[in-house]
Amino acid sequence: MRARPPYPRVPRLRVALAASCAALLFTAGCSFGEPEPDPAGEPPNLPTPSASANPGGAGQQAVATVLAKGLRVPWGIAFLPDGGALVTERDNGRIVQVGPESGPDGLRVRPVQTIPDVAAAGEGGLLGIAVSPAYARDKTVFVYYTAEQDNRVARLQLGGQPTPILTGIPKASVHNGGGLGFGPDGQLYVSTGDAGQRPLSQDVKSLGGKILRITPDGKPAAGNPYPGSPVWSLGHRNVQGFTWDAAKRMYAVEFGQNTWDEINQITKGGNYGWPDVEGRADDKRFTDPITQWGTADASCSGLASTDRLLVTGCLRGKRLWVMELTDTGTLLGQPSELLSNRYGRLRAVAAAPDGSLWVSTSNHDGRGNPAGDDDRLLRVVFAGGDGGRS
């Protein structure tokens, strides 16, 4: 018997897509009307569904707007206090600032830094980025990138020389991980891949195939499960995206091999099974995912949380998967897909300060079919319910 959640269920998703100032309604159900065209660079003007518009879980509405064009493999997104964002470009080692200023074609995009030590090849390059929680005071930014000999984390002030704070993360042409973000505890979390060497994921002494937890100085954070080690969780094949929900629970999206891609709830010292298992195993030694997909439908990279929803951006699957969480952090119902085959390969997903989600395309990464204005940044807003704010 399935327990009833302690709050009303968020209705299944109905999607309306607005791109380049045009709105398209994708699925049937109760009609909220089409969103008004939105000026370039400004938040979409969404309708407000009435309380009776969703009888019996009829539908929720979301709008996606193109914010910026002409990027090259935008990989990580981190927001600044002024509402603009820093975006990494994987292959050219460049950080660009997007917004908050806007122009006739969307938000203003301007280069602010190139990381000279980036050795981009295959899936490696300039990957994750995080802004210091005290950025207004210290102006500090953290980046994860592939160098000649390893993957590493460095800190910098824009325009200044990067200072490596964590080195020796295994690198390869594939499975370089690259996620970077500050947790609710103020510590810096880093996700790494197994660099194609499967045994590394179960080796506590290796930084490969792990989620790491370090201080802003690069030292192992107090309270880690292995004293003196940055390792927070292990048994990962290749984690690129992670996030926290409103209850401060951590989740990560995991690239499988040939069968299952996963969403995992991450716990201190948790072992997620790779390379012994892929997907659910019902093995007490390992933590099973909260959901999984066949790799053709997923191969997801970015992950973000907004209210009770988890949203992940998928490369091979060319869609967003949207998941609703219960109060205990498990999945309620089945994931819903959004933007399927509309923009090509989707990579980064980041929760913006205004409650929207920013999503990047990745059609220039060597595995996509780029359109003339790729790569793009999209702004996705959920209207009604609790999945984001209009």
Sequence and secondary structure as in RCSB ss.txt:
>XXXX:A:sequence
MRARPPYPRVPRLRVALAASCAALLFTAGCSFGEPEPDPAGEPPNLPTPSASANPGGAGQQAVATVLAKGLRVPW
GIAFLPDGGALVTERDNGRIVQVGPESGPDGLRVRPVQTIPDVAAAGEGGLLGIAVSPAYARDKTVFVYYTAEQD
NRVARLQLGGQPTPILTGIPKASVHNGGGLGFGPDGQLYVSTGDAGQRPLSQDVKSLGGKILRITPDGKPAAGNP
YPGSPVWSLGHRNVQGFTWDAAKRMYAVEFGQNTWDEINQITKGGNYGWPDVEGRADDKRFTDPITQWGTADASC
SGLASTDRLLVTGCLRGKRLWVMELTDTGTLLGQPSELLSNRYGRLRAVAAAPDGSLWVSTSNHDGRGNPAGDDD
RLLRVVFAGGDGGRS
>XXXX:A:secstr
     SS     EEEEEEETTEEEE S SS     B   TTS  B     TTSSTTS  EEEEEEEEE   SSEE
EEEE TTS EEEEETTTTEEEEEEEEEETTEEEEEEEEE TT   BTTBSEEEEEE TTHHHH EEEEEEE SS 
EEEEEEETTS  EEEEEEE   SS     EEE TTS EEEE B TT GGGGG TT STT EEEE TTSSB TT S
STT  EEEB  SBEEEEEE TT  EEEEE  SSSEEEEEEE TT B  TTT SS    TTS   SEEEEGGG  E
EEEEEETTEEEEEETTTTEEEEEEB TTS B S  EEESTTTSS EEEEEE TTS EEEEE TTSSSS   TT S
 EEEEEEESTTSS  
